[in-house]
Amino acid sequence: MPFSPRWLTHHGRQEEARRVLANLRGLSQDHELIELEFAEIRAQSLFEKKSLAENFPHLQDLSWTSVAKL
């Protein structure tokens, strides 16, 4: 089972995300619908990252190890 395109995009794995998305939709990676959906996924990921950085700056440097200690 591959990682989701959203998870891959959020973790900077753009090419893999596009490939998985195209495979899930049964379309080529350069198909217009894949381009559109991938752009939407990237925009949402960017929005979430910026919102997190602005609203919760104290959470930016936390790793799972430091979260477990809280």
Rosetta silent file (secondary structure, phi, psi, omega in degrees, C-alpha in Angstrom):
SEQUENCE: MPFSPRWLTHHGRQEEARRVLANLRGLSQDHELIELEFAEIRAQSLFEKKSLAENFPHLQDLSWTSVAKL
SCORE:     score description
SCORE:     0.000 S_00000001
   1 L     0.000  120.797 -179.319    0.000    0.000    0.000 S_00000001
   2 L   -75.951  159.038  171.350    1.616    3.297   -1.048 S_00000001
   3 L   -63.831  156.132  179.350    1.629    6.432    1.083 S_00000001
   4 L   -72.588  152.265  176.870   -1.148    8.872    0.185 S_00000001
   5 H   -58.686  -34.448  179.447   -0.351   11.678   -2.260 S_00000001
   6 H   -67.042  -44.520  179.747   -1.234   14.196    0.467 S_00000001
   7 H   -63.876  -45.022 -179.532    1.155   12.653    2.984 S_00000001
   8 H   -60.811  -44.519  179.646    3.925   12.444    0.392 S_00000001
   9 H   -63.260  -43.981 -179.030    3.424   16.069   -0.634 S_00000001
  10 H   -62.079  -25.965 -179.187    3.388   17.246    2.973 S_00000001
  11 L  -103.264   18.611  172.431    6.735   15.514    3.471 S_00000001
  12 L    77.354   16.917 -178.420    8.384   16.987    0.367 S_00000001
  13 L  -104.890   64.910 -171.765    8.144   13.899   -1.838 S_00000001
  14 H   -61.061  -48.774 -176.692    6.492   15.656   -4.792 S_00000001
  15 H   -63.625  -42.200  178.034    7.451   13.335   -7.636 S_00000001
  16 H   -64.853  -38.986  178.994    6.381   10.237   -5.732 S_00000001
  17 H   -62.066  -44.720  179.072    3.113   11.961   -4.787 S_00000001
  18 H   -63.787  -41.029  179.833    2.349   12.764   -8.422 S_00000001
  19 H   -64.123  -44.536  179.689    3.176    9.197   -9.480 S_00000001
  20 H   -65.710  -42.868  178.930    0.947    7.669   -6.789 S_00000001
  21 H   -59.838  -46.911  178.947   -1.893   10.074   -7.595 S_00000001
  22 H   -61.783  -40.848  179.127   -1.732    9.231  -11.295 S_00000001
  23 H   -64.460  -42.959  178.747   -1.663    5.531  -10.498 S_00000001
  24 H   -62.455  -36.789 -178.382   -4.687    5.842   -8.187 S_00000001
  25 H   -87.888  -10.808 -179.009   -6.644    7.700  -10.872 S_00000001
  26 L    70.137   32.362 -179.004   -5.478    5.471  -13.725 S_00000001
  27 L  -125.845  167.218  177.307   -4.175    8.464  -15.671 S_00000001
  28 L   -75.977  156.957 -178.385   -0.780    9.632  -16.898 S_00000001
  29 L   -63.326  -25.037 -179.240    1.270   11.908  -14.656 S_00000001
  30 L   -99.991   11.633  177.411    0.947   14.780  -17.123 S_00000001
  31 L   -65.989  144.597 -176.872   -2.829   14.453  -17.546 S_00000001
  32 H   -56.458  -40.924 -179.530   -4.708   17.719  -16.995 S_00000001
  33 H   -68.267  -34.495  176.458   -6.808   16.300  -14.132 S_00000001
  34 H   -67.835  -43.702  177.863   -3.704   15.031  -12.337 S_00000001
  35 H   -57.351  -45.297 -178.371   -2.060   18.445  -12.734 S_00000001
  36 H   -65.959  -49.787 -178.877   -5.129   20.145  -11.260 S_00000001
  37 H   -64.723  -39.410  179.564   -5.567   17.774   -8.316 S_00000001
  38 H   -64.855  -39.852  177.106   -1.845   17.794   -7.562 S_00000001
  39 H   -62.411  -39.809  178.036   -1.820   21.616   -7.547 S_00000001
  40 H   -64.896  -41.792  179.032   -4.729   21.576   -5.086 S_00000001
  41 H   -63.587  -44.421  179.675   -2.914   19.100   -2.828 S_00000001
  42 H   -63.867  -41.673  179.511    0.261   21.206   -2.881 S_00000001
  43 H   -63.564  -42.944  179.488   -1.695   24.400   -2.118 S_00000001
  44 H   -64.450  -42.564  179.077   -3.458   22.780    0.825 S_00000001
  45 H   -62.264  -44.474  178.907   -0.182   21.422    2.212 S_00000001
  46 H   -62.331  -43.656  178.151    1.475   24.834    1.911 S_00000001
  47 H   -59.932  -45.401 -179.616   -1.502   26.510    3.594 S_00000001
  48 H   -63.664  -42.441  179.185   -1.415   24.015    6.474 S_00000001
  49 H   -64.456  -43.933 -179.753    2.329   24.447    6.976 S_00000001
  50 H   -67.611  -40.136  178.504    2.099   28.255    6.944 S_00000001
  51 H   -63.369  -42.721  178.530   -0.910   28.259    9.261 S_00000001
  52 H   -62.810  -44.189 -179.176    0.873   25.986   11.706 S_00000001
  53 H   -64.140  -38.591 -178.309    4.004   28.144   11.621 S_00000001
  54 H   -77.081  -42.471 -173.343    2.016   31.351   12.209 S_00000001
  55 H   -88.483  -26.064 -177.444   -0.456   30.092   14.796 S_00000001
  56 L  -137.050   61.831 -176.179    1.685   27.593   16.682 S_00000001
  57 H   -61.727  -26.640 -179.770    5.349   28.593   16.270 S_00000001
  58 H   -69.621  -13.730  178.939    6.297   26.720   19.443 S_00000001
  59 H   -92.749   -3.830 -174.554    5.381   23.434   17.715 S_00000001
  60 L   -67.400  -33.973 -174.999    7.765   23.867   14.785 S_00000001
  61 L  -100.150    8.835 -177.879   10.823   22.317   16.413 S_00000001
  62 L   -81.680  134.927  171.755    9.101   19.418   18.157 S_00000001
  63 L  -105.681  172.583  178.143    9.994   15.892   17.206 S_00000001
  64 H   -61.294  -32.766  179.029    8.054   12.795   18.241 S_00000001
  65 H   -64.972  -46.158 -179.799   10.635   12.230   20.975 S_00000001
  66 H   -72.281  -29.390  176.282   10.110   15.650   22.515 S_00000001
  67 H   -67.076  -39.064 -179.681    6.315   15.359   22.126 S_00000001
  68 H   -64.475  -27.115 -179.592    6.379   12.080   24.043 S_00000001
  69 H   -78.847  -17.729 -178.583    8.133   13.835   26.939 S_00000001
  70 L   -67.469    0.000    0.000    5.346   16.446   27.250 S_00000001
